[in-house]
Amino acid sequence: MADEMYKLAWQMRSEGAGWKVVAEELGCAVDVVKLMVAQYESDTDARAAQDQFALFDV
């Protein structure tokens, strides 16, 4: 459930919604939404790095 909220917050922001609008939609404080978006980006970056194969490993 939390992952879905983080993703929704990120999607809304990437589509141009303001922090306050996202916060109101999710029923959270603006600071919480900012942390959710940052965490979502961090998690997806970490998953991508983990899934990425090394080009130069022999």
Order of alpha helices (4+ residues) and beta strands (2+ residues): alpha-alpha-alpha
